[in-house]
Amino acid sequence: MTSQKIRKAVFPAAGMGTRFLPATKATPKEMLALVDKPLIQYGVEEAVAAGCTEIIIVTGRGKSTMEDHFDRSPELEASLAAKGKTALLDVALSVSKLAKISYVRQPEPLGLGHAVLMAKELVGNEPFAVLLPDDIVDATVPCMKQMVEAFEQTGASILGSEVVEGDAIQNYGCLDCTPDPTNPRLLAVRHMVEKPKPAEAPSQNAIIGRYILTPRIFSLLEQITPGAGGELQLTDGIKALLEFEKVYGFSYEGKRHDAGDKLGFLMATVELGLKHKDLGPKFRTWLKDLPV
């Protein structure tokens, strides 16, 4: 068991969101509303539920609306208070009170590894979480909370993983791994392959957008050679980490939605909309009456 706590969570959010054009021409992809919250808020709430008290968002040009979202809005608050809309006022205030949130700019989108490296000074010499905002995990126990518990057991870097079917593995980082005898949800990682050909994949265990990393990753990201397009790949940094430390995959409980894809976003909207305590019943009735 480790005494180190995961206090900080990094959110890479500097990408241009081109798959959602034209919606993302002026609006960050991370701020697209999934039912009644922007994508990034789902991840921040998950990190906070896992015990993180400091959120570090790696932003880029045109992303200032994220800062506005998590900040106070005195004009809105005053208007809601004057109209006696206390429930809505509580909602607005709760967003600004989620956690201590800091921002660091990524000057160019040079890969996920580069985005994580931008957070080095704010993270410091301690283990930390990384959450990709467009991976939404619907789980009874928040996915990152499950992973924090696994980290507390192992003291090692943890990579969120799920089994994908058939050729889908070619779209993911893939783990060459074996189940840990003490915990079948832990997968001892021997190696990893980025987007393998299906016939060459060592397993069907895909890496998803949830990580807990030890601080050694920063020095390794500074040393690795950029790959295609001059981008620093986080996978390459984790491969290098394997030479020094144990790394585990973790088969979490829950359902992941790829909200970085238009179809995945629509599917997530339907499934989370059906679960919404206020909207769900009426939404379900409306769906049943659709002529499909």
Secondary structure, DSSP 8 states (H G I E B T S, - for coil): -------EEEEE-----GGGTTTTTTS-GGGSEETTEEHHHHHHHHHHHTT--EEEEEE-TT-HHHHHHHS--HHHHHHHHHTT-HHHHHHHHHHHTS-EEEEEE-SS---HHHHHHTTHHHH-SS-EEEE-TTEEEE-SS-HHHHHHHHHHHH-SEEEEEEE--GGGGGGSEEEEEEEETTEEEEEEEEEEEES--GGG-S-SEEEEEEEEE-THHHHHHHHS---GGG---HHHHHHHHTTTS-EEEEE-SSEEEETTSHHHHHHHHHHHHHH-TTTHHHHHHHHHTS--
